[in-house]
Amino acid sequence: MQNAARQPLDADPSPMRSSAPRPRATAPRVTGAQSLILALENAGTDTVFGIPGGAILPAYDPLMDSPQLRHILVRHEQGAGHAAVGYAQATGKVGVCMATSGPGATNLVTAIADAHMDSVPLVAITGQVASKAIGTDAFQEADIVGITMPITKHNYLVTHADDIPRTIAEAFHIASTGRPGPVLVDIAKDALQDETTFVRPGQLQLSGYHPVVRPNLRQIRTAAEMIVQARRPVLYVGGGTAKADAAAELRELAELIGAPVTTTLMALGVFPGSHPLHIGMPGMHGTVPAVAALQKADLLVALGTRFDDRVTGRLDGFAPHAKVIHADIDPAEIGKNRRADVPIVGDARSVIAELVRALRGEHAHGRRGSYAAWWQDIDRWRRTYPLGYDAPPAGTLAPQQVIQRIGQLAPENTLYASGVGQHQMWAAHFLPHERPRRWFNSGGAGTMGYSVPAAMGAKVGRPDATVWAIDGDGCFQMTNQELVTCALNDIPIKVAVINNGALGMVRQWQTLFYGQRYSQTGLQAPSAPAQGQRTAGTRVPDFVRLADAMGCVAMRCERPQDLDEVISAANAVQDRPVVVDFVVHQDAMVWPMVAAGASNDDIMSARGIRPEF
């Protein structure tokens, strides 16, 4: 979604004005900071992740008196942002983070960009220097509104205390409606300090912001006709379907059509992974059946997805025989990368429900698709190219086995947050993905360091659920300081460090495309050590000792015969964070794989073999 027009909120006319009355003199007087806390409470906020500092400090005093808001003091502002994202992904509510001006605000940028790419509802509140000092390069001044303009759904600079309640209400509305996304509210310090009155905003009337939820029924009917006429249809399901809480509707649609379903990295769990219609994840590291089905399809029913390059590969070679029905709540996504034969703007849940109705009408008139030959092809690909992995050297752990056993031994309804890299792809393939809002990762931005703080936020949002963070040793070293936050705030997450002593995905590319020249990917020594040479003396840092120092239960597993016992012991800990250092062999590869920029027809299965389909 493009950003709406932007002006300072004290400019007239404002592009986004609500019908809230101006403060009445008879109302009790409060500071702008008190008004901010009241506005957050009024928006239904219960948790704020943040760090105080000079410009935002006025807000931290009334925060102490709030009976509703829990503030969690993180160790880095990036952690606050990712925790708010994890909270939002786990709960479906708006995540909230707070930081001071200058470096405090800029440290949120990565998490804001991540929320923007993955359509996560987030409100980031930052302090700003006093309004008269803005533009003077004052101490800890940064134009965070300008910096974040390309990576927010909308943002605000507030310089008057009277504008705080309305701005916060608008921010929550924009973040959580239409295509979800981040909204930044930058508040000048004097606006927090000045007196005002708190007035609950009235009905919001935001000029130019009217998300389309209900789809056009003529387009729905056309789509239904195309589906029953197709011979090789595929349901290509993206994260927007999960955001719309459309799992039940999607299952009804898929079973009504009887077509194969592929779910992207951001949609895993919105359709049960064990369902016979599910053919896996598509794209660069997708399953062979999913990639082959998209390449051979004559119709793509694309729901809440944006034809990302990691799915399509070389765009001009993607699904070359297919017509496209593309449904998305963001009209800017439709036709952006792939022309749509039937464009449908609307909320995925509403779109799917209307498609079900239209298809039932088609079936009632005897018009039904016949896909028996199509399923023969798909089942052949399933038999010939199943997911799997090579056995590791004797006595060593396979990372895929570790992740698979975590999923098999974890309690029911466990939530999983993943870092970025090889372990992310293995987690996508080998964890159970049966229900929505149980799988969180950084898809669009690919942010290393996402996992630990996101798991923390998810656990805060859903404290009764077990939460496992599947991390790599590279990712873990970027944000592991938030384990201190977890230990001090009784947030007992579990972290699996898939420790291969390297930046695994980059090393895999060096193996395949750079002649095994491992430049700056070894994490234990200046150059990557050969397999079997890593010893206790080269463990820098020693993750067990590091986790213990941060107040966690710490374990290490290096032998296959110890795997189940260690995972079970970690699951049994309920009162503290747990970190398990799984020392795995270094040469494991993620298969299947489509090289960057290549056509999906050039997918390589295990050991680089090109499948025939």
N, C-alpha and C positions, 0 to 999 in steps of 0.2 A: 504494500500500500504506500502511495506517495504521501509525504508529509503535507499536512494542511498548511495554508499560508501562515506565516509567523510574524508577529509583532510583539514588542514588549506589552505586558498586560495593562500598563498605564496609558497606552496609546489609544486614541479614539479614532474611528470605531474599531472595536476588537473583532477579530475574525471568529472568535468563539465565545459568545456571550450567553449566559443563562438568564432565566427570568428571575433570578434571586433578587429580592429587594435589597436596597442599600441598608446598612446598619441603622437601627433606630436608637435614638439617644437614650431611650428608657431601658435598653438592654444592659445587663451587667458588663462592665468594662474588663477586658482581659488583654494580655499581651498577644502579639502575633504568634509567639511561640506556643502559648496556651491554646490559641485558636487552631494552630496546626495539629496539636495533639487531639483536640476535640474533633477536628475534621477527620483525622485518621480513625478515631473511634466510630464516628458517624458512618464511615465507609465500610465498617465491619472488620477492620484490621485487628488481628490478635497478636501478631508477631512482627517485629522489626529487627533486621540484622544490620549492624552498623558499628561505627567507631566515631567518637566525638572529636571535635577540634574547634579551633577558635570561632569560625564563622557560623557553625551549626550549634555551638555550645548553648545558646539561649534555649534551644528546643529540648536539651537534655535535662534541664531543671524540672519543667512540668512533666516530663516523661516519668520521673520518679513517682509522681502522684497518681498516675493513671491506673485505675483498677482493672483495665481491660488489656492494655498493651504489655507484652513481654518483649523486652529488648535483649538481644543476644549479642554480647560484645565479641566480635570476631578479631582475628589477629592481622588481617589484611583486608582492605576494602574489596579486592577482587573476590575474596572468600564471601563477603557479605552479598555481593551480587549473585554469585553462583548458588549460594544457599537460598536466596530468595527465589531463584529460578527453580531449584529443586523442590522447594516448598510449593510453588505454583503448579509444577508438573504433577506432584503427588496428590494435591488437593483439588485442583481446578480453580482455586481462588487466586486473587492477585497477590503476587509476592512483593514485599516492600523492603527496600534497603536504604540506608542513610549514610551520608559521608559529609565531610567538611569541604571547604573550597580548595582550589588548587590541586595539589597532588592527591588529596582525598577523593576529589571528584574524578580526576583522570584515572585513578586506579579502578574506577568502576567501568571504564570504557569497554574493556574486554567482555565483561559479563553482559553489559547492555547490548553489544554487538551480537553476542551469542543468543540472547533473548530475541533480538530482531530477526536473525536468520531462522530461528526455530519457532517463531510465532508464540512466544511465551508471555502471558500477561504480567507485567512488571511495572511498578512505580518506584523510580529512584529519586530520592529527595536529597538535594545537596545544598549546603550553605554557600553563600556568596559574600564577597566583601561588601561593605556598606555601599548603598546606591550611588552616593556622590563620588566614591572612589573607583567605580567601575570604569574601565578604560584607561586607568592611570598606571597600570602595571603595579598595583599595590601588592603588598606582601600576601602571598598565597592566592593571587588572583589568576584564574584561568577562565576563558570564555567557554564554559562547558556546554552552554546552549549551542554555540557554533560548532564545537567539536563533535557533539553528538547528533547534530541535525540529520546527517545521512543514515544514522543507525537507530533512530527512534521513530515511532509512529507519530508522535508529536512531542514538543517540549515547550516549556514556559520559563520565563524570567519574571519573578514576582518582586516588585519593589514597593508595594503598598500593603500594609497589614490587612486592610479591608478585603483584599482580593484572595486571601489564603483559603477560606472555606470553599468558595466557588471553584477555585483552581484545582484543589484536591479532588473535589467531586467530579469535575470534568476529567481529570487524569485517570481516575479509576474507571469511569465510564468508557473512555476511549481505549484504555488498555485491555478491557475485558469484553468488548463487543466487536462485531465484525471479525476481521482477522485479528486475533490477539497479538499484542506486542508491547514493547516497552515505552513508557512515557517518563520523561525527566522533568522534575520541578525544581528549579534553581531559585532559592529565596535569599534575597539580600539580608545581611545581618540586621540592618536597622528596621526592616519590615518585621523581623522576629521580635525586636525589642520594643517597637512602638505599641501604643495602646489602640485597641479596636473593640468591636463587639462581635461575638460569634453568632452568626445567623445561619441556620441550616439552609442550604441552597434549595430553591424551588425546583420545578421541572426544568431539566436541561434542554436548551434549544441551541444546538451547535450548528451554525450555518455551514453548509457544505459537507457535513458529516452525516450520511444517512446510509449505513450498510444495508445491502440487500440480503435478506434472509430467505424469503420465499422464492422459489425458482419460477421461471416462466413455464406455464403448463404446455404451451405449444411445443417448446423445445423438449420438454419431458416426453411428450407423445412421440415426437420424432426419434428421440433416443430409444424408446421402447421398441419402435418399429425396426430400427437398425439392429438391436440386440437379437430379436427373434429371427432376423434374416441372416445374421452372421453364421459362419461355419467354424471360425476359430477365434472366439472372443476371449479376452482376458480382463479381469477386474484388476486394475492397477491402482492400489490403495496407498494414499500418503498420510502424512501426519495430521493434515487438516481433519481427517475423519476421526482420529483419536481426540483432537481438540474439541470436536463437536459432540463428543460422547455418543457416537453413532454406532457402537459395537453391535447392539441388538438389531438395529435396522440393517446393518451391513450383512450380518449373518443371514437374516431373512432374505435379503436380495440375492446373495450368493447361492443359497440353497434353492431359491425359486428359479434362478437361471440355470444352475448346474454348471457354471463355467469355472475355470481355474482362477484362483485368487493369489496375487503376489502383493506382499506388504513391504513397504520401504523401511529403511532403518528407523525412521521416526514413527512408523506405524506398527511396529512389532507388538503383538498382543491385542490389537484392536480386532483381529480375527484369530481364532485359536490356531496356534502353530501345528497342533496335532490333527486338525480337521482334514478329512480326505481331500477337500477342495483346495487346500493350501499347498502351494508349490514352492514356498520359500521367499527369500528376500531377493530383489533384483539388483542389477548394477555391477559395479567394479569388482566387488567381492560377493556377488550374489550366487545363488545356486544355479547349476547348469539348467535344470528344468525351468526355472523362472526366466533366466536370460533367453533361453531358446524359445520359450512360449511367446515372449514379447517380440522376438525377431520374426517369428512365423505367423503371428496373429494377423487376422484380417479386421479386427476391431479392438480398440483399447477403450475401456470404460474407466477413465482416469478420474478418481475421486479424491479431492483435497490434496493434490500433489502438484508439484511445480516443474516436472520434467528436468530435474537437477542433472548436471553433467555427470555426477557419480552414478546415476542410473542409466543415462542415455548413451554414455560413451560418445564417440564421434556422432554428432547430432544428425548429420545427413545420412548416416547409415542405420539409424535407430528405427526399429519397427517399420521397415520400408513398405510393407504391404498393407498396413493397417489404416483404416479410417479412425478418427479420434472423437470420442465424446469426452469433453473436459468440463468437469464441474468444480468450481472453487468459489469461496466467498469473496476472494479478492479479484476483481475483474482485471487488474493489471497482470495477473499471472496467466490468464487465458490467452493463448496465442503468443506469449512472450518468447518461448523457445520452440514450440511446435504448433503449427496451425491446427485449429480445432474445426472439425466438420460440423459439430454441434456444440456450441459454447453455452454453458449453463452457469449463471451466476447465482449463488445461494449457499446457505449453510448446508454442510454435508448431510446432517441429519434430516433436514427437510427435503433435500434433493433425493436422498435414498428412499425416504418414505413415499414420495410422489412417484418415483420410479417403480416401486413395488406395486402401487395402485395401478399404474399404467400397464405394467406387465401382466398383472392379473386380468386386466381387461383384454389384452392380446390373447392370453391363454384361453379365456372364456369363449373367444371367437375361433378357437382352433389354430391359432398362430403361435407356434412354439419352436424354439431352436432345436436342431439336432446336432449333437456334438460327439457322437460315439467315435467317429474316426479321429477327431481331435484328441480325445482322451487316450486313444491307443498310442498316439505319438508321445503324449506327455508321460504316460506310464512307462513307455520304453526308455525315455530319458531318465526317469526316476530310477529304474532298475539299473541302467548302465552307468549313471553318474551320481551315485548317492553321496551325501556328505560323509566325510571321514577324515582321518589323518594318519600319517605314518607313525609307526611305533618308534619311540625315542631310543637312543642308545641304552643298552642294558644298565639298569640301576639308576636311571635318571627319570625326571618327571617330564611328561608332555604337558605343555600349557593347556592344550585343548582338554586333556583329561582332567586337569585341576578344575577348570571352569565348569565342565560338564558335571563333575561330582559335587561341586558346590550347589549347582541347581538341583541335583537329584536328592541331596541330603538336607537342603534348606527347608524350614517350615513352610506350610502352605501359605500362599499370598505374600511371599517375600517380595520386597521391592529391590530392584537392582539399578545401581548407577554405574556407568562405565566411563573410564577415561577415553583417550583417543589413541588409536594405533592398532597394532596387531591384536592386542587383548580385546579391543572393542569389537573387532570383526569376529573373533572367536566367541565372545559373549553373545553376539547377535545370532550366531549359528548354533551354539551348544547349550545355552540356557533355555529353560522352558518359557515360552512366551504365549500364554494362554488367555490372559485377561488384560484389559487396558489399564493405563496409569500405574504400571508396575515396572516399567523400563524407561530409564532416563539417560540420555547421552547428548553430547554436543555434536549435532549432525552437520548443520550448515557451516558453522565457523570452525569446527574441528579443534576445539580448545583443549590443549593439554593442561592438566590441573583442574579440570572440571569436576572430577569424580568425588573427591573427599568432601568438599563443601556442599556439593549438590546432594550427596547422601545425607549430610548433616541436616540440610533444609527439609529433605523428604521425611526424615525421622521426626523432626519437630512437628511437621504437618500431620504425620500419621504415627503417633508415638506407640501405638499398639502393634505395629508391623515390624517384622525383622527387616533390616536394611543392610544389604551387602554392597560395598563399593568394589568393583572389579577394576583394579588400577595396574598400570605398568610401573616399573621402577623409575622410568623417566618422568612420567606424569606425577607420580607420588612425590618426587622431590620438588615439585613446583608449589604445592599447596598443603603439604602435610602439617604445616603449623596449625591448621584448623582442628587437628586432633586435640590440641590443648583446649580449644573452645568446647569441643565435645566432652572432654574429661571434666571440665569445670562446671559445665551446665547440664550434666546428667543426660547426655545424648549418646546412648550406647550403640553406635553404628559398628559394623564389622568391615574391615578392609582386607581384601586379598591383593597383595602385591605380587604380580606375575613378574618375577625377577629373572630376566635373562641377561642382565649386565650390559644392556645395549638399548639404544633407541631403535626398537625392533622393526617397525615398519620402514624407517629410513634405511636400516641395514638390509632389509629384504630388497629394496629397490637397488641398493648398491650391489647386492649379489646378482640380481637379474640384469641390470642395465649399465653398471659401472665396473665390470670386470672384477668384482670382489675386492675393490679398493675401498676399504672401510675407513673413510675419512671422518673423524670426529663423531663416531656413533658408539664407541665403547665408553661405558659409564664407570668402569672400575679401574681403568688405566688409560694413559694417553693414547694407546692403540688397543683395539679390542683383543682380549686374550683368546687363545685357542680354547676350544671346549675341553673342560676337565682341569684347566689351570686355575680356575677361581677357587681360592681358599679363604679361610676365615681372615687371614692377614690382608686380603685385598678387598674386604668388605668396608668400603668407605662411601657412604656411612653404613654402619651396621644397623639395619632396620629394626632388629629386635631391641637393641640397646636404645636406639632413638625413640621408638614407640614407648618403651618402658619409662624413659625420662619424661615423656609427655603425659604420663598418667594412664597409659593403656595396658591391657593384658597383651603380652607380646609372645609370639610363637614363631617357630621356623619349621618348614617341612622340606626335605630334600630327597626323600626316598618314596617310591610308589607304595610300598607296603605300609607307610605311615599316614597316607593321605586321608583315608576315611576317619581315622582316629582324631587327627588334628582338626578336620572340618567339624566333626561332631563336638569336640571340645570348644571350638569357637562358637558354635551355635548355642552351647549351654550357658555361655556367659551373658548375663542380662543386665548387669549393673555398671559396666564400664565399656568403653570402646575396646575393640579387639583388632589387632593387626597381625596378619599371618604373612610371613615372608616365604613365599613359595619359590624356591630356587629351581628354575626349569632350564632345560637345555636350550642353547643359544640359536640353533640352526633351524628351529621350527618355522614354517612358512604358512602364510595365509593363502589357501586355495579354496575355491577357484579365484581367478584374477583376470581382469581386463586391464591392460596397460593404459596409462593416462593418454588420452587422445586417440586411442584405437577404437575400432568398431567392436560392438558387442559380438559380432560374428567371430572375432578373434579371441574369444575367451579361452583361457588355459585352465584345465582342471589340474588335479594333483600331479606334481612333478613336471608341470609345464606342458602336458599333453593337450592338444587342441581337440575338443570333442567334435564329433560329427552329428549334425542335426539338420 
